Amino acid sequence: MSEIKRLLWEQCMAKQTELMESAKSAMLQSQESANEQKGTMGDKFESFREQMQIDRDMHARQYDAALQGLAVLKKIDPEKKNIQVALGALVITETQKLFIAASLGQVKIGAEVYVAVSTSTPIYTGMAGKRKGDFFVFNNKKHQILELY
């Protein structure tokens, strides 16, 4: 299972890096578009520049969030065997396989589908600190931690 955790971590790092690079590129493109219109006269170009600034700010927030996600992922030691649910744990329940890392959604390793969730998600809040065999409640349903790595 440590090999699966390592592969999950690597895929999450790649996904998070891609999100970061995409947001940075979009932010720079919006800024470039706004700058290109600086010397042009007319109200319609002023509103265009304003819209490009709004877009740039939105992409800047996405970039910051992606950087924060990358920083969280860098804190994970994929070789560590977890005995309780915490950052970096691989949690197997009767219905899901969860990797506690960053909120990146589904990650496939071979034919298996895992869900990468952050420590700020409601499902993590319900299972934080629990151990193999423990139960937790999420969405008004009782779940058991079958395996923990």
LOTORLO-671599 format. One record per residue: residue number from 0; residue in one letter; x, y, z of N, C-alpha, C, O, CB in turn. Coordinates in nm, 2 decimals, decimal comma, always signed. Glycine has a CB too. Example, Ala and Ser with C-alpha at 12.3 -4.5 7.8 and 13.67 -1.06 7.14 Angstrom:
BEGIN
   k r   n_xx   n_yy   n_zz  ca_xx  ca_yy  ca_zz   c_xx   c_yy   c_zz   o_xx   o_yy   o_zz  cb_xx  cb_yy  cb_zz
   0 A  +1,32  -0,57  +0,78  +1,23  -0,45  +0,78  +1,32  -0,33  +0,78  +1,42  -0,33  +0,85  +1,13  -0,45  +0,90
   1 S  +1,28  -0,22  +0,71  +1,37  -0,11  +0,71  +1,29  +0,00  +0,79  +1,34  +0,11  +0,80  +1,41  -0,06  +0,57
This chain:
BEGIN
   k r   n_xx   n_yy   n_zz  ca_xx  ca_yy  ca_zz   c_xx   c_yy   c_zz   o_xx   o_yy   o_zz  cb_xx  cb_yy  cb_zz
   0 M  +0,08  -0,12  +0,00  +0,00  +0,00  +0,00  +0,08  +0,13  +0,00  +0,04  +0,23  -0,04  -0,09  +0,00  +0,12
   1 S  +0,21  +0,12  +0,05  +0,29  +0,24  +0,05  +0,32  +0,28  -0,10  +0,34  +0,40  -0,12  +0,42  +0,21  +0,13
   2 E  +0,33  +0,18  -0,19  +0,35  +0,21  -0,33  +0,23  +0,29  -0,38  +0,24  +0,38  -0,46  +0,37  +0,08  -0,41
   3 I  +0,11  +0,25  -0,35  -0,02  +0,32  -0,39  -0,02  +0,46  -0,33  -0,05  +0,56  -0,40  -0,14  +0,24  -0,35
   4 K  +0,02  +0,48  -0,21  +0,02  +0,61  -0,15  +0,12  +0,70  -0,22  +0,09  +0,82  -0,24  +0,06  +0,60  +0,00
   5 R  +0,24  +0,64  -0,25  +0,34  +0,72  -0,32  +0,28  +0,76  -0,46  +0,30  +0,88  -0,50  +0,47  +0,64  -0,34
   6 L  +0,22  +0,67  -0,53  +0,16  +0,70  -0,66  +0,05  +0,81  -0,65  +0,04  +0,90  -0,73  +0,11  +0,58  -0,73
   7 L  -0,03  +0,79  -0,55  -0,14  +0,89  -0,53  -0,08  +1,03  -0,50  -0,12  +1,13  -0,56  -0,23  +0,85  -0,41
   8 W  +0,02  +1,03  -0,42  +0,09  +1,16  -0,38  +0,15  +1,22  -0,51  +0,14  +1,34  -0,53  +0,20  +1,14  -0,27
   9 E  +0,22  +1,14  -0,59  +0,28  +1,19  -0,71  +0,18  +1,25  -0,81  +0,20  +1,35  -0,87  +0,36  +1,08  -0,78
  10 Q  +0,07  +1,18  -0,82  -0,04  +1,23  -0,91  -0,10  +1,35  -0,86  -0,13  +1,44  -0,93  -0,15  +1,12  -0,93
  11 C  -0,12  +1,36  -0,73  -0,17  +1,48  -0,67  -0,08  +1,60  -0,69  -0,12  +1,71  -0,72  -0,20  +1,46  -0,52
  12 M  +0,05  +1,57  -0,67  +0,15  +1,68  -0,69  +0,15  +1,73  -0,84  +0,15  +1,85  -0,86  +0,30  +1,63  -0,66
  13 A  +0,14  +1,64  -0,93  +0,13  +1,67  -1,07  +0,00  +1,75  -1,10  +0,01  +1,85  -1,17  +0,14  +1,55  -1,16
  14 K  -0,11  +1,71  -1,05  -0,24  +1,77  -1,07  -0,24  +1,92  -1,01  -0,28  +2,01  -1,07  -0,35  +1,69  -1,01
  15 Q  -0,18  +1,93  -0,89  -0,18  +2,06  -0,82  -0,08  +2,15  -0,89  -0,11  +2,27  -0,91  -0,13  +2,04  -0,67
  16 T  +0,03  +2,10  -0,94  +0,12  +2,18  -1,02  +0,06  +2,23  -1,15  +0,08  +2,35  -1,18  +0,25  +2,10  -1,05
  17 E  -0,02  +2,14  -1,21  -0,09  +2,18  -1,33  -0,19  +2,29  -1,31  -0,20  +2,39  -1,39  -0,15  +2,06  -1,40
  18 L  -0,26  +2,28  -1,20  -0,36  +2,38  -1,16  -0,29  +2,52  -1,13  -0,34  +2,62  -1,17  -0,44  +2,34  -1,03
  19 M  -0,17  +2,51  -1,07  -0,10  +2,63  -1,04  -0,05  +2,70  -1,16  -0,06  +2,82  -1,18  +0,02  +2,60  -0,94
  20 E  +0,01  +2,62  -1,25  +0,06  +2,67  -1,38  -0,05  +2,73  -1,47  -0,03  +2,83  -1,53  +0,14  +2,57  -1,45
  21 S  -0,16  +2,66  -1,47  -0,27  +2,71  -1,55  -0,33  +2,84  -1,50  -0,35  +2,94  -1,57  -0,39  +2,60  -1,55
  22 A  -0,34  +2,85  -1,37  -0,39  +2,98  -1,31  -0,29  +3,09  -1,33  -0,33  +3,21  -1,36  -0,41  +2,96  -1,16
  23 K  -0,16  +3,06  -1,32  -0,06  +3,16  -1,34  -0,06  +3,21  -1,48  -0,05  +3,33  -1,51  +0,08  +3,11  -1,30
  24 S  -0,07  +3,12  -1,58  -0,08  +3,16  -1,72  -0,20  +3,24  -1,75  -0,19  +3,35  -1,82  -0,08  +3,03  -1,80
  25 A  -0,31  +3,21  -1,70  -0,44  +3,28  -1,72  -0,43  +3,42  -1,66  -0,47  +3,52  -1,71  -0,56  +3,21  -1,66
  26 M  -0,36  +3,43  -1,54  -0,35  +3,56  -1,47  -0,26  +3,65  -1,55  -0,29  +3,77  -1,57  -0,28  +3,54  -1,33
  27 L  -0,15  +3,60  -1,61  -0,06  +3,68  -1,69  -0,12  +3,72  -1,82  -0,10  +3,83  -1,86  +0,07  +3,60  -1,72
  28 Q  -0,20  +3,63  -1,88  -0,27  +3,67  -2,00  -0,37  +3,78  -1,98  -0,38  +3,87  -2,06  -0,34  +3,54  -2,06
  29 S  -0,44  +3,77  -1,87  -0,54  +3,88  -1,84  -0,47  +4,01  -1,82  -0,52  +4,12  -1,86  -0,62  +3,84  -1,72
  30 Q  -0,36  +4,01  -1,75  -0,28  +4,13  -1,73  -0,23  +4,19  -1,86  -0,23  +4,31  -1,88  -0,16  +4,10  -1,63
  31 E  -0,18  +4,10  -1,94  -0,13  +4,14  -2,07  -0,24  +4,21  -2,16  -0,22  +4,31  -2,22  -0,07  +4,02  -2,15
  32 S  -0,35  +4,15  -2,16  -0,47  +4,20  -2,23  -0,50  +4,34  -2,18  -0,53  +4,43  -2,26  -0,59  +4,11  -2,22
  33 A  -0,50  +4,35  -2,05  -0,54  +4,48  -1,99  -0,43  +4,59  -2,03  -0,46  +4,70  -2,06  -0,55  +4,47  -1,84
  34 N  -0,30  +4,55  -2,02  -0,19  +4,64  -2,05  -0,19  +4,68  -2,20  -0,16  +4,80  -2,23  -0,06  +4,58  -2,02
  35 E  -0,23  +4,59  -2,29  -0,23  +4,63  -2,43  -0,33  +4,74  -2,47  -0,31  +4,81  -2,56  -0,27  +4,50  -2,51
  36 Q  -0,43  +4,75  -2,38  -0,54  +4,85  -2,41  -0,51  +4,99  -2,35  -0,59  +5,08  -2,36  -0,67  +4,80  -2,37
  37 K  -0,40  +5,00  -2,27  -0,37  +5,12  -2,20  -0,38  +5,25  -2,28  -0,44  +5,35  -2,23  -0,24  +5,11  -2,13
  38 G  -0,32  +5,25  -2,40  -0,31  +5,37  -2,48  -0,44  +5,40  -2,56  -0,44  +5,50  -2,63  -0,19  +5,37  -2,56
  39 T  -0,53  +5,31  -2,56  -0,65  +5,33  -2,64  -0,75  +5,42  -2,58  -0,77  +5,41  -2,46  -0,71  +5,19  -2,68
  40 M  -0,82  +5,50  -2,66  -0,92  +5,59  -2,60  -1,06  +5,53  -2,61  -1,08  +5,43  -2,68  -0,92  +5,72  -2,68
  41 G  -1,14  +5,58  -2,53  -1,28  +5,54  -2,53  -1,33  +5,46  -2,41  -1,25  +5,39  -2,35  -1,31  +5,45  -2,65
  42 D  -1,45  +5,48  -2,37  -1,51  +5,41  -2,25  -1,51  +5,26  -2,27  -1,49  +5,19  -2,17  -1,65  +5,46  -2,23
  43 K  -1,54  +5,21  -2,39  -1,55  +5,06  -2,40  -1,42  +5,00  -2,37  -1,42  +4,88  -2,33  -1,60  +5,03  -2,55
  44 F  -1,31  +5,06  -2,40  -1,18  +5,00  -2,38  -1,15  +5,01  -2,23  -1,08  +4,93  -2,17  -1,07  +5,07  -2,46
  45 E  -1,20  +5,11  -2,16  -1,18  +5,13  -2,02  -1,25  +5,01  -1,95  -1,19  +4,95  -1,85  -1,23  +5,26  -1,96
  46 S  -1,37  +4,98  -1,99  -1,44  +4,87  -1,92  -1,38  +4,74  -1,96  -1,38  +4,65  -1,88  -1,59  +4,87  -1,97
  47 F  -1,32  +4,73  -2,08  -1,25  +4,61  -2,11  -1,13  +4,59  -2,02  -1,10  +4,48  -1,97  -1,20  +4,61  -2,26
  48 R  -1,05  +4,70  -1,99  -0,94  +4,69  -1,90  -0,98  +4,65  -1,76  -0,92  +4,57  -1,69  -0,86  +4,82  -1,90
  49 E  -1,09  +4,71  -1,72  -1,14  +4,68  -1,59  -1,18  +4,53  -1,58  -1,15  +4,46  -1,48  -1,27  +4,76  -1,55
  50 Q  -1,25  +4,48  -1,68  -1,28  +4,34  -1,68  -1,16  +4,25  -1,68  -1,16  +4,14  -1,61  -1,37  +4,30  -1,81
  51 M  -1,06  +4,29  -1,75  -0,93  +4,21  -1,75  -0,86  +4,21  -1,62  -0,80  +4,11  -1,57  -0,83  +4,26  -1,86
  52 Q  -0,87  +4,32  -1,55  -0,82  +4,33  -1,41  -0,90  +4,24  -1,31  -0,84  +4,17  -1,23  -0,83  +4,48  -1,36
  53 I  -1,03  +4,24  -1,33  -1,11  +4,15  -1,25  -1,08  +4,00  -1,28  -1,06  +3,92  -1,18  -1,27  +4,17  -1,28
  54 D  -1,06  +3,97  -1,41  -1,02  +3,83  -1,44  -0,88  +3,80  -1,38  -0,86  +3,69  -1,33  -1,01  +3,82  -1,59
  55 R  -0,79  +3,90  -1,39  -0,65  +3,88  -1,34  -0,66  +3,85  -1,19  -0,59  +3,76  -1,14  -0,56  +4,00  -1,37
  56 D  -0,74  +3,93  -1,12  -0,75  +3,91  -0,97  -0,81  +3,77  -0,94  -0,77  +3,71  -0,84  -0,84  +4,02  -0,91
  57 M  -0,91  +3,73  -1,02  -0,97  +3,60  -1,00  -0,86  +3,49  -1,02  -0,85  +3,39  -0,93  -1,09  +3,57  -1,09
  58 H  -0,79  +3,50  -1,12  -0,68  +3,40  -1,15  -0,57  +3,40  -1,05  -0,51  +3,30  -1,01  -0,62  +3,42  -1,29
  59 A  -0,54  +3,52  -0,99  -0,44  +3,54  -0,89  -0,49  +3,46  -0,76  -0,41  +3,40  -0,69  -0,42  +3,69  -0,86
  60 R  -0,62  +3,47  -0,73  -0,67  +3,40  -0,61  -0,66  +3,25  -0,64  -0,62  +3,17  -0,55  -0,82  +3,44  -0,58
  61 Q  -0,69  +3,20  -0,76  -0,68  +3,06  -0,79  -0,53  +3,02  -0,78  -0,50  +2,91  -0,73  -0,73  +3,03  -0,93
  62 Y  -0,44  +3,10  -0,83  -0,30  +3,07  -0,82  -0,25  +3,06  -0,68  -0,18  +2,97  -0,64  -0,22  +3,18  -0,89
  63 D  -0,30  +3,15  -0,59  -0,26  +3,15  -0,45  -0,32  +3,02  -0,38  -0,25  +2,95  -0,31  -0,32  +3,27  -0,37
  64 A  -0,44  +2,98  -0,42  -0,50  +2,86  -0,36  -0,42  +2,74  -0,41  -0,40  +2,64  -0,33  -0,65  +2,85  -0,40
  65 A  -0,38  +2,74  -0,53  -0,30  +2,62  -0,59  -0,16  +2,62  -0,52  -0,11  +2,51  -0,49  -0,28  +2,64  -0,74
  66 L  -0,10  +2,73  -0,49  +0,03  +2,73  -0,42  +0,01  +2,68  -0,28  +0,10  +2,60  -0,23  +0,08  +2,88  -0,42
  67 Q  -0,10  +2,72  -0,21  -0,12  +2,67  -0,08  -0,15  +2,51  -0,08  -0,10  +2,44  +0,01  -0,25  +2,74  -0,02
  68 G  -0,22  +2,47  -0,18  -0,24  +2,32  -0,20  -0,11  +2,25  -0,22  -0,09  +2,14  -0,16  -0,33  +2,29  -0,31
  69 L  -0,02  +2,31  -0,30  +0,11  +2,25  -0,32  +0,19  +2,24  -0,19  +0,26  +2,14  -0,17  +0,19  +2,32  -0,43
  70 A  +0,19  +2,35  -0,11  +0,26  +2,35  +0,01  +0,21  +2,24  +0,11  +0,29  +2,18  +0,18  +0,24  +2,49  +0,08
  71 V  +0,08  +2,22  +0,11  +0,02  +2,11  +0,19  +0,07  +1,98  +0,14  +0,11  +1,89  +0,23  -0,13  +2,12  +0,19
  72 L  +0,07  +1,95  +0,01  +0,12  +1,83  -0,04  +0,26  +1,80  -0,01  +0,30  +1,69  +0,01  +0,10  +1,82  -0,19
  73 K  +0,34  +1,91  -0,01  +0,49  +1,89  +0,02  +0,51  +1,85  +0,17  +0,62  +1,80  +0,20  +0,56  +2,02  +0,00
  74 K  +0,41  +1,87  +0,26  +0,42  +1,83  +0,40  +0,40  +1,68  +0,41  +0,43  +1,62  +0,52  +0,32  +1,91  +0,48
  75 I  +0,35  +1,61  +0,31  +0,31  +1,47  +0,32  +0,43  +1,38  +0,30  +0,50  +1,40  +0,20  +0,20  +1,44  +0,23
  76 D  +0,45  +1,28  +0,38  +0,55  +1,18  +0,36  +0,47  +1,06  +0,31  +0,41  +0,99  +0,40  +0,64  +1,15  +0,49
  77 P  +0,47  +1,02  +0,18  +0,39  +0,91  +0,13  +0,44  +0,78  +0,19  +0,36  +0,68  +0,18  +0,40  +0,91  -0,02
  78 E  +0,55  +0,77  +0,25  +0,60  +0,64  +0,30  +0,55  +0,62  +0,45  +0,57  +0,51  +0,50  +0,76  +0,64  +0,30
  79 K  +0,50  +0,73  +0,51  +0,46  +0,72  +0,65  +0,34  +0,63  +0,66  +0,24  +0,64  +0,59  +0,43  +0,85  +0,71
  80 K  +0,34  +0,54  +0,76  +0,22  +0,45  +0,79  +0,14  +0,52  +0,89  +0,19  +0,54  +1,01  +0,27  +0,31  +0,84
  81 N  +0,02  +0,56  +0,86  -0,07  +0,63  +0,95  -0,14  +0,53  +1,04  -0,19  +0,43  +0,99  -0,17  +0,72  +0,88
  82 I  -0,15  +0,56  +1,17  -0,24  +0,48  +1,26  -0,37  +0,55  +1,29  -0,46  +0,49  +1,35  -0,16  +0,45  +1,39
  83 Q  -0,38  +0,68  +1,26  -0,50  +0,75  +1,27  -0,52  +0,84  +1,15  -0,42  +0,88  +1,09  -0,51  +0,83  +1,41
  84 V  -0,64  +0,88  +1,13  -0,67  +0,97  +1,01  -0,61  +1,11  +1,03  -0,65  +1,18  +1,13  -0,83  +0,97  +0,99
  85 A  -0,52  +1,14  +0,94  -0,46  +1,27  +0,95  -0,41  +1,30  +0,81  -0,42  +1,22  +0,71  -0,34  +1,27  +1,05
  86 L  -0,34  +1,42  +0,79  -0,29  +1,45  +0,66  -0,19  +1,34  +0,61  -0,11  +1,30  +0,68  -0,21  +1,59  +0,67
  87 G  -0,21  +1,30  +0,48  -0,13  +1,20  +0,43  -0,18  +1,06  +0,44  -0,13  +0,96  +0,39  +0,00  +1,20  +0,48
  88 A  -0,29  +1,04  +0,51  -0,35  +0,91  +0,53  -0,43  +0,86  +0,41  -0,49  +0,94  +0,34  -0,44  +0,90  +0,66
  89 L  -0,42  +0,73  +0,39  -0,51  +0,66  +0,29  -0,61  +0,59  +0,37  -0,58  +0,50  +0,45  -0,43  +0,56  +0,19
  90 V  -0,74  +0,63  +0,35  -0,85  +0,57  +0,43  -0,94  +0,49  +0,34  -0,99  +0,54  +0,24  -0,93  +0,69  +0,50
  91 I  -0,97  +0,37  +0,38  -1,06  +0,28  +0,30  -1,18  +0,26  +0,39  -1,17  +0,20  +0,50  -0,99  +0,14  +0,26
  92 T  -1,30  +0,30  +0,33  -1,42  +0,27  +0,40  -1,50  +0,16  +0,32  -1,44  +0,12  +0,21  -1,51  +0,40  +0,42
  93 E  -1,62  +0,13  +0,36  -1,69  +0,03  +0,28  -1,74  +0,09  +0,14  -1,77  +0,02  +0,05  -1,82  -0,01  +0,36
  94 T  -1,74  +0,22  +0,13  -1,79  +0,28  +0,00  -1,68  +0,37  -0,07  -1,70  +0,39  -0,19  -1,90  +0,37  +0,04
  95 Q  -1,57  +0,41  +0,00  -1,48  +0,50  -0,07  -1,33  +0,47  -0,03  -1,31  +0,40  +0,07  -1,51  +0,64  -0,04
  96 K  -1,24  +0,52  -0,11  -1,10  +0,51  -0,08  -1,06  +0,66  -0,09  -1,05  +0,72  -0,19  -1,02  +0,42  -0,19
  97 L  -1,02  +0,71  +0,03  -0,99  +0,85  +0,04  -0,84  +0,88  +0,07  -0,78  +0,81  +0,15  -1,07  +0,92  +0,15
  98 F  -0,78  +0,97  +0,00  -0,64  +1,01  +0,03  -0,65  +1,15  +0,09  -0,70  +1,25  +0,02  -0,55  +1,01  -0,10
  99 I  -0,61  +1,17  +0,21  -0,62  +1,30  +0,28  -0,50  +1,38  +0,24  -0,38  +1,36  +0,29  -0,62  +1,28  +0,44
 100 A  -0,52  +1,48  +0,15  -0,41  +1,56  +0,10  -0,47  +1,70  +0,06  -0,47  +1,78  +0,15  -0,35  +1,49  -0,03
 101 A  -0,50  +1,72  -0,06  -0,56  +1,84  -0,11  -0,69  +1,81  -0,19  -0,70  +1,69  -0,24  -0,46  +1,92  -0,21
 102 S  -0,78  +1,90  -0,19  -0,91  +1,87  -0,26  -0,89  +1,87  -0,41  -0,89  +1,97  -0,48  -1,01  +1,98  -0,22
 103 L  -0,86  +1,75  -0,46  -0,83  +1,73  -0,61  -0,93  +1,64  -0,67  -0,92  +1,61  -0,79  -0,69  +1,69  -0,63
 104 G  -1,02  +1,59  -0,60  -1,12  +1,49  -0,66  -1,07  +1,36  -0,69  -0,98  +1,31  -0,62  -1,18  +1,55  -0,78
 105 Q  -1,12  +1,30  -0,79  -1,08  +1,16  -0,82  -0,94  +1,15  -0,88  -0,90  +1,23  -0,96  -1,18  +1,10  -0,92
 106 V  -0,87  +1,04  -0,83  -0,74  +1,01  -0,88  -0,74  +0,86  -0,91  -0,77  +0,78  -0,82  -0,62  +1,05  -0,78
 107 K  -0,70  +0,82  -1,03  -0,70  +0,68  -1,06  -0,56  +0,62  -1,05  -0,47  +0,68  -1,10  -0,76  +0,66  -1,21
 108 I  -0,55  +0,50  -0,99  -0,43  +0,43  -0,99  -0,47  +0,29  -1,04  -0,54  +0,21  -0,98  -0,37  +0,42  -0,84
 109 G  -0,43  +0,26  -1,16  -0,48  +0,14  -1,23  -0,63  +0,15  -1,25  -0,68  +0,24  -1,30  -0,44  +0,01  -1,15
 110 A  -0,70  +0,04  -1,21  -0,84  +0,04  -1,22  -0,91  +0,10  -1,10  -1,03  +0,12  -1,10  -0,89  -0,10  -1,24
 111 E  -0,84  +0,13  -0,99  -0,89  +0,18  -0,87  -0,91  +0,33  -0,87  -0,82  +0,40  -0,92  -0,81  +0,14  -0,75
 112 V  -1,02  +0,38  -0,81  -1,05  +0,52  -0,81  -1,04  +0,56  -0,66  -1,10  +0,50  -0,57  -1,19  +0,56  -0,87
 113 Y  -0,96  +0,66  -0,63  -0,94  +0,72  -0,50  -0,99  +0,86  -0,51  -0,99  +0,92  -0,62  -0,79  +0,71  -0,45
 114 V  -1,03  +0,92  -0,39  -1,07  +1,06  -0,39  -0,97  +1,13  -0,30  -0,96  +1,10  -0,18  -1,22  +1,07  -0,34
 115 A  -0,91  +1,24  -0,36  -0,82  +1,32  -0,28  -0,90  +1,43  -0,22  -0,96  +1,51  -0,29  -0,70  +1,38  -0,37
 116 V  -0,90  +1,44  -0,08  -0,97  +1,54  -0,01  -0,88  +1,62  +0,08  -0,78  +1,56  +0,13  -1,09  +1,48  +0,07
 117 S  -0,91  +1,74  +0,12  -0,83  +1,82  +0,21  -0,88  +1,80  +0,35  -0,99  +1,75  +0,38  -0,83  +1,96  +0,16
 118 T  -0,80  +1,86  +0,44  -0,84  +1,85  +0,58  -0,95  +1,95  +0,62  -0,99  +1,96  +0,73  -0,71  +1,88  +0,67
 119 S  -0,99  +2,03  +0,52  -1,10  +2,13  +0,55  -1,23  +2,08  +0,49  -1,33  +2,15  +0,50  -1,07  +2,26  +0,48
 120 T  -1,24  +1,95  +0,44  -1,37  +1,90  +0,39  -1,45  +1,84  +0,51  -1,39  +1,80  +0,61  -1,34  +1,79  +0,28
 121 P  -1,58  +1,84  +0,49  -1,67  +1,79  +0,60  -1,64  +1,64  +0,62  -1,65  +1,59  +0,74  -1,81  +1,80  +0,56
 122 I  -1,61  +1,56  +0,52  -1,58  +1,42  +0,55  -1,46  +1,40  +0,63  -1,46  +1,31  +0,72  -1,57  +1,34  +0,42
 123 Y  -1,36  +1,48  +0,61  -1,24  +1,47  +0,69  -1,27  +1,51  +0,84  -1,22  +1,44  +0,93  -1,12  +1,56  +0,64
 124 T  -1,35  +1,61  +0,86  -1,38  +1,66  +0,99  -1,45  +1,54  +1,07  -1,42  +1,53  +1,19  -1,48  +1,78  +0,98
 125 G  -1,53  +1,47  +1,00  -1,60  +1,35  +1,07  -1,51  +1,24  +1,10  -1,53  +1,16  +1,20  -1,70  +1,30  +0,98
 126 M  -1,40  +1,22  +1,03  -1,31  +1,11  +1,06  -1,17  +1,14  +1,12  -1,10  +1,05  +1,15  -1,29  +1,03  +0,93
 127 A  -1,14  +1,27  +1,13  -1,01  +1,31  +1,19  -0,98  +1,25  +1,32  -1,06  +1,24  +1,41  -1,01  +1,47  +1,20
 128 G  -0,86  +1,19  +1,33  -0,82  +1,13  +1,45  -0,87  +0,98  +1,47  -0,82  +0,92  +1,57  -0,86  +1,21  +1,57
 129 K  -0,96  +0,94  +1,39  -1,01  +0,80  +1,40  -0,91  +0,70  +1,36  -0,81  +0,73  +1,29  -1,14  +0,78  +1,32
 130 R  -0,93  +0,57  +1,40  -0,84  +0,47  +1,37  -0,91  +0,35  +1,30  -1,03  +0,35  +1,28  -0,77  +0,41  +1,50
 131 K  -0,83  +0,26  +1,25  -0,89  +0,14  +1,18  -0,99  +0,08  +1,27  -0,97  +0,05  +1,39  -0,78  +0,04  +1,14
 132 G  -1,11  +0,05  +1,21  -1,22  -0,01  +1,29  -1,32  +0,09  +1,34  -1,43  +0,05  +1,38  -1,16  -0,10  +1,40
 133 D  -1,27  +0,21  +1,36  -1,36  +0,32  +1,41  -1,47  +0,35  +1,31  -1,46  +0,33  +1,19  -1,28  +0,44  +1,45
 134 F  -1,58  +0,41  +1,37  -1,69  +0,45  +1,29  -1,70  +0,61  +1,29  -1,65  +0,67  +1,39  -1,83  +0,40  +1,34
 135 F  -1,75  +0,67  +1,19  -1,77  +0,81  +1,18  -1,90  +0,83  +1,10  -1,94  +0,75  +1,03  -1,65  +0,89  +1,12
 136 V  -1,96  +0,95  +1,12  -2,08  +0,99  +1,05  -2,05  +1,10  +0,95  -1,99  +1,20  +0,98  -2,19  +1,03  +1,16
 137 F  -2,10  +1,07  +0,83  -2,09  +1,17  +0,72  -2,22  +1,17  +0,64  -2,26  +1,06  +0,60  -1,97  +1,15  +0,63
 138 N  -2,28  +1,28  +0,62  -2,41  +1,29  +0,55  -2,52  +1,20  +0,61  -2,59  +1,13  +0,54  -2,39  +1,25  +0,40
 139 N  -2,52  +1,20  +0,74  -2,62  +1,13  +0,82  -2,61  +0,98  +0,80  -2,70  +0,90  +0,83  -2,76  +1,17  +0,79
 140 K  -2,49  +0,93  +0,75  -2,47  +0,79  +0,74  -2,35  +0,75  +0,82  -2,25  +0,82  +0,83  -2,45  +0,75  +0,59
 141 K  -2,35  +0,63  +0,88  -2,24  +0,58  +0,96  -2,15  +0,50  +0,86  -2,19  +0,41  +0,79  -2,30  +0,48  +1,07
 142 H  -2,02  +0,53  +0,87  -1,92  +0,46  +0,79  -1,81  +0,41  +0,88  -1,79  +0,46  +0,99  -1,85  +0,56  +0,69
 143 Q  -1,75  +0,30  +0,84  -1,65  +0,24  +0,92  -1,52  +0,24  +0,84  -1,51  +0,23  +0,72  -1,68  +0,09  +0,95
 144 I  -1,41  +0,27  +0,91  -1,28  +0,27  +0,85  -1,23  +0,13  +0,85  -1,19  +0,07  +0,96  -1,18  +0,37  +0,93
 145 L  -1,22  +0,07  +0,73  -1,18  -0,07  +0,72  -1,03  -0,08  +0,72  -0,98  -0,18  +0,78  -1,24  -0,13  +0,59
 146 E  -0,96  +0,01  +0,65  -0,82  +0,00  +0,64  -0,77  +0,15  +0,65  -0,83  +0,24  +0,62  -0,77  -0,06  +0,51
 147 L  -0,64  +0,16  +0,70  -0,58  +0,29  +0,72  -0,43  +0,27  +0,69  -0,37  +0,19  +0,76  -0,61  +0,35  +0,86
 148 Y  -0,38  +0,35  +0,60  -0,24  +0,34  +0,57  -0,18  +0,48  +0,58  -0,06  +0,49  +0,55  -0,22  +0,29  +0,43
